[in-house]
Amino acid sequence: MRTEEARTGGREEHEEAARNADLSVVEAAKAAVRQVADVIAKTPEGVVSVEPVEDGWVVEVETLEDRHVPSSSDVLAIYEIELDTDGALVAYRRTQRYRRGRGPSGEER
């Protein structure tokens, strides 16, 4: 028999964290994009995910790592950005790197 938490996938914890956050999802995403661009000096392509956590937000941002000609050879990366409840950068790390046209796991798109 599965527990309620296993069935909801921890959704209630995420909802509680979001209610306690000082930032909205959109504000957290914008703060992450702005700060990752400043820190790594790469061009953000977009936000992949935004998740509230107990002490802030975790945002995944896709960036253009290396521009190539043709653009289908560009190298992209996903960075995981941790923000506190005020939107200040706490930590970041590159979690994936891949060629454009292939997903992070290497499959063709």
C-alpha positions in Angstrom: 0.0 0.0 0.0 1.4 3.4 -1.0 1.4 6.3 1.5 -0.3 9.6 0.7 3.1 11.3 0.3 4.2 8.7 -2.2 1.0 9.1 -4.2 1.2 12.9 -4.4 4.9 12.9 -5.1 5.6 15.4 -2.3 3.3 17.9 -3.9 2.0 19.2 -0.6 5.5 20.0 0.5 6.1 21.9 -2.7 2.9 23.8 -2.3 3.7 24.7 1.3 7.2 26.0 0.2 5.6 28.1 -2.5 3.2 29.7 -0.1 6.0 30.6 2.2 8.2 32.0 -0.5 8.8 35.8 -0.9 9.0 35.4 -4.7 6.5 34.2 -7.3 7.5 31.5 -9.8 8.0 34.1 -12.5 10.2 36.3 -10.2 12.3 33.3 -9.2 12.8 32.3 -12.9 13.8 35.9 -13.9 16.2 36.2 -10.9 17.9 32.9 -11.8 18.3 33.8 -15.5 19.7 37.2 -14.6 22.1 35.8 -12.0 23.4 32.8 -14.0 24.2 35.1 -16.9 26.2 37.4 -14.6 28.1 34.5 -13.0 29.0 32.3 -16.0 28.9 35.0 -18.8 26.9 32.7 -21.1 23.7 33.4 -22.9 20.6 32.0 -21.3 18.3 30.3 -23.8 15.4 29.7 -21.3 14.1 28.3 -18.1 13.7 24.5 -18.0 12.1 24.2 -14.6 11.3 26.1 -11.4 10.6 24.3 -8.1 10.0 25.8 -4.7 12.0 24.2 -1.9 11.9 24.8 1.9 14.5 27.6 1.9 13.9 29.2 -1.5 13.9 28.0 -5.1 15.7 25.6 -7.5 15.6 26.8 -11.1 17.1 25.0 -14.1 18.3 27.3 -16.9 19.4 26.2 -20.3 22.4 28.3 -21.7 24.3 28.5 -24.9 27.8 27.3 -24.0 29.5 27.3 -27.4 28.1 28.9 -30.6 29.0 27.0 -33.8 28.2 27.3 -37.5 25.8 25.8 -38.4 23.8 26.5 -35.2 22.7 22.9 -35.1 26.2 22.2 -33.8 25.8 24.7 -30.9 26.6 23.3 -27.4 24.0 23.9 -24.8 24.0 23.3 -21.0 21.6 23.1 -18.2 22.5 24.9 -14.9 20.8 24.2 -11.6 20.4 27.5 -9.7 19.6 27.7 -6.0 18.0 30.9 -4.8 17.0 31.9 -1.3 13.5 33.2 -0.5 14.6 36.7 -1.5 16.0 35.6 -4.9 19.6 35.8 -3.9 22.0 33.3 -5.5 23.0 30.6 -3.0 24.6 28.1 -5.4 24.8 27.0 -9.0 26.1 24.0 -10.9 26.2 22.7 -14.5 24.3 19.5 -14.5 24.2 18.7 -18.3 25.9 19.6 -21.5 24.8 18.6 -25.0 24.6 19.6 -28.7 21.5 21.5 -30.0 19.0 19.2 -31.6 19.7 16.5 -29.1 18.1 16.4 -25.8 20.0 16.4 -22.5 19.9 12.6 -22.5 21.3 12.5 -26.1 18.1 11.6 -28.0 17.3 13.3 -31.3 14.7 16.0 -31.3 
